[in-house]
């Protein structure tokens, strides 16, 4: 790795800390997974900037500090089985793979799901499975999940996803209209139902039903 690249990655982690990310396991995962692998073309040189960037199919790779803060809020344990809705570039799933036992990630755009799986295979991230699916329905065949993370905004936490959350589990989901600022919600499930906690303002692409191109 060149000195410039090493310095850029060091600044990247420093920026995450300055944005309020404190969990050592999350910071270590962000350090191990090189965001540059997930950004292609003209935007690759901006991979270590704390900003969202365009990817294929009209989607984006999220701002690294938002990825880190969402991951931190999810409180993933080493034995957890995680569902991610909205694979995109695969970056969030790759971070989760460093923290969880197993990660399932679903994506409505076949090209994105296939590209992400190829990248996971190349990077040796063997505990991630990427699937083409309507994320609003979750993945009932693999349920229940210890943790669920949704990387697209829903008007309300989707019922099928809530149903697939294990008792004691946590879901992180942006909620709100797609053309306005949304609120990141942490949902905890216990024996009596669901507890909702507002975390911060965010902006995500909308959670769309059905499969894409």
C-alpha positions in Angstrom: 0.0 0.0 0.0 1.4 3.4 -0.9 2.1 6.0 1.8 -0.7 8.2 0.4 -3.2 5.4 0.5 -2.2 4.4 4.0 -2.6 7.9 5.2 -6.0 8.2 3.5 -7.2 5.1 5.3 -5.8 6.4 8.6 -7.7 9.7 8.1 -10.8 7.6 7.2 -10.8 5.9 10.6 -10.1 9.2 12.4 -13.1 10.8 10.7 -15.3 7.9 11.9 -14.1 8.5 15.5 -14.8 12.2 15.1 -18.3 11.5 13.9 -19.0 9.7 17.2 -18.2 6.0 16.4 -16.7 4.5 19.6 -17.2 0.8 19.4 -13.8 -0.8 19.0 -15.1 -3.9 17.1 -16.9 -1.7 14.6 -13.9 0.5 14.0 -11.7 -2.6 13.6 -14.2 -4.0 11.0 -14.2 -0.7 9.1 -10.4 -0.7 9.1 -10.2 -4.3 7.8 -12.8 -3.8 5.0 -11.4 -1.5 2.3 -14.2 0.7 1.0 -12.2 1.3 -2.2 -13.0 -2.3 -3.2 -16.7 -1.3 -3.3 -16.4 1.9 -5.3 -15.6 1.7 -9.0 -14.7 4.0 -11.9 -14.2 7.7 -11.4 -15.4 7.7 -7.8 -12.8 5.2 -6.6 -10.4 8.0 -5.6 -13.1 9.4 -3.3 -13.6 6.1 -1.5 -12.1 7.3 1.8 -14.2 10.5 2.0 -17.1 10.5 4.4 -19.8 10.9 1.7 -22.3 8.7 -0.2 -21.2 7.8 -3.7 -23.2 6.6 -6.8 -23.1 3.0 -7.8 -24.9 1.0 -10.5 -28.7 0.7 -10.9 -29.2 4.3 -9.7 -28.2 3.3 -6.1 -25.6 4.7 -3.7 -23.0 3.4 -1.4 -23.8 4.9 2.0 -21.7 7.5 3.8 -19.1 5.5 5.9 -20.0 7.3 9.2 -23.6 6.3 8.7 -22.6 2.7 8.0 -20.5 2.7 11.1 -23.2 4.3 13.3 -25.9 1.9 12.0 -23.6 -1.0 12.6 -22.8 0.2 16.1 -26.5 0.7 16.9 -27.2 -2.9 15.7 -25.0 -4.3 18.5 -24.0 -7.4 16.5 -22.6 -10.3 18.5 -20.2 -13.0 17.2 -22.9 -15.7 17.2 -25.6 -13.6 15.5 -27.4 -14.4 12.3 -28.0 -11.1 10.4 -30.3 -10.1 7.6 -29.5 -7.1 5.5 -32.2 -5.6 3.2 -30.6 -3.7 0.3 -27.2 -5.2 -0.6 -26.2 -2.3 -2.9 -22.4 -2.4 -3.3 -22.0 -5.0 -0.6 -20.0 -2.7 1.7 -22.4 -2.8 4.7 -22.7 -6.6 4.5 -18.9 -6.9 4.3 -18.6 -4.9 7.5 -21.2 -7.0 9.2 -19.4 -10.2 8.1 -16.5 -9.2 10.4 -18.9 -9.0 13.5 -21.5 -11.7 12.9 -21.6 -15.5 12.5 -23.7 -15.4 9.3 -24.9 -12.6 7.1 -27.8 -12.9 4.5 -28.2 -9.9 2.3 -31.1 -9.4 -0.2 -31.2 -7.1 -3.2 -33.9 -6.4 -5.8 -31.4 -5.6 -8.6 -29.8 -8.8 -9.9 -26.7 -7.0 -11.2 -25.9 -5.6 -7.8 -26.5 -8.9 -6.0 -24.3 -10.8 -8.4 -21.6 -8.2 -8.3 -21.6 -8.1 -4.5 -21.4 -11.9 -4.3 -18.5 -12.0 -6.7 -16.7 -9.4 -4.6 -17.4 -11.3 -1.4 -16.0 -14.5 -3.0 -12.9 -12.6 -4.2 -12.3 -11.1 -0.7 -12.8 -14.5 1.0 -15.9 -13.3 3.0 -17.4 -16.8 3.1 -20.0 -16.1 5.8 -22.1 -13.8 3.5 -24.8 -15.0 1.1 -26.3 -12.5 -1.4 -29.7 -13.2 -2.9 -32.0 -11.6 -5.4 -35.3 -11.0 -3.6 -37.9 -8.4 -2.7 -36.4 -7.2 0.6 -39.7 -5.9 1.9 -40.7 -9.6 2.4 -37.4 -10.4 4.2 -36.2 -14.0 4.0 -38.7 -16.2 5.7 -36.8 -19.4 4.8 -33.9 -18.4 7.0 -35.9 -16.6 9.8 -35.8 -15.8 12.6 -32.8 -13.4 12.7 -30.9 -12.0 15.7 -30.3 -8.8 13.8 -32.0 -7.1 10.8 -30.6 -3.9 9.1 -32.5 -2.1 6.4 -30.5 0.2 4.1 -33.5 1.8 2.4 -36.3 4.0 3.8 -39.7 2.5 4.6 -42.8 4.6 5.6 -43.1 2.2 8.6 -41.0 -0.7 9.8 -42.2 -3.5 7.4 -44.4 -6.1 9.1 -42.8 -9.2 7.5 -39.4 -8.0 8.8 -40.7 -7.4 12.3 -42.1 -11.0 12.2 -38.7 -12.4 11.3 -36.9 -10.8 14.2 -36.1 -13.2 17.0 -37.3 -12.3 20.5 -34.4 -10.4 22.0 -33.4 -9.2 18.5 -32.7 -5.7 17.1 -33.7 -4.1 13.8 -32.3 -0.9 12.5 -34.4 0.8 9.8 -34.7 4.3 8.3 -38.4 5.4 8.5 -40.1 8.3 6.6 -41.0 9.7 3.2 -38.3 9.0 0.6 -38.0 12.6 -0.6 -37.5 14.1 2.9 -35.1 13.5 5.8 -35.9 10.2 7.5 -35.4 9.0 11.1 -33.2 6.0 11.9 -35.2 3.8 14.2 -33.9 1.0 16.5 -36.6 -1.7 17.1 -36.1 -4.2 19.9 -38.3 -7.2 20.2 -39.2 -8.8 23.6 -41.8 -11.2 24.9 -44.3 -8.3 25.1 -43.9 -6.9 21.6 -41.7 -4.2 20.0 -39.9 -1.2 21.5 -39.0 1.7 19.2 -36.2 4.2 19.7 -35.4 7.2 17.4 -31.6 7.5 16.8 -30.8 10.2 14.3 -31.8 11.9 11.0 -30.7 10.1 7.8 -31.4 10.1 4.1 -31.8 6.9 2.2 -33.2 5.7 -1.1 -36.8 4.4 -0.7 -37.5 0.7 0.0 -39.2 -0.4 -3.2 -41.3 -3.6 -3.5 -40.8 -6.0 -6.3 -37.7 -6.9 -8.2 -35.6 -4.4 -10.2 -34.0 -4.9 -13.6 
